[in-house]
Amino acid sequence: MAAPVLAGIHHVKLPVRDLARSIDWYESRLGYRPAIEFVEGGVRMGVVMRHPNGGPDFALRIDPERAAASAGWDFFAIGVPDEHAIRALAARLDELGERHAGVHFATVGWILPELHDPDGHEVRFYTLAHHTEIPDEPIRIENPRESAAAREREFLDQT
């Protein structure tokens, strides 16, 4: 049976405790802009945010219990074009006083983990440009951090 036709991610939806605070954070930190508002009974309950430079759409929805329960979880990784762009993003976050783990060599690209939004959701970034190609067969990664560090040493020795 053939796989169905898919077209990427339509949007990501996150539960939040304070909609205005979350809108401000995604706007000021990552450049997102409100595009659609959802109003129920006269109360703004959610918003879809768009990014001017290609990031995935974000839906933010008031749901304090789910926001608290999902704090600390990384639901997704936002794609960044390449190592240069992810390092520039890390520098921007540093200038804004946002804590994160810095840019790291990862399994196939570079990663910027451990940025947290106001509700504690981890927002990760991963480069679309790869330093290592993914083979047709699944690969198994034992101890991801240690494996990435070893692979980075090999990569640097080759360049």
HELIX and SHEET records of a PDB file:
HELIX    1   1 LEU A   19  LEU A   30  1                                  12    
HELIX    2   2 PRO A   64  ALA A   69  1                                   6    
HELIX    3   3 GLU A   83  GLU A   95  1                                  13    
HELIX    4   4 PRO A  144  GLN A  158  1                                  15    
SHEET    1   A 4 HIS A  11  VAL A  16  0                                        
SHEET    2   A 4 ASP A  57  ILE A  62  1                                        
SHEET    3   A 4 VAL A  43  ARG A  50 -1                                        
SHEET    4   A 4 ARG A  33  GLU A  40 -1                                        
SHEET    1   B 4 ALA A  77  VAL A  80  0                                        
SHEET    2   B 4 GLU A 122  THR A 127  1                                        
SHEET    3   B 4 TRP A 110  HIS A 116 -1                                        
SHEET    4   B 4 HIS A 104  PHE A 105 -1                                        
END                                                                             
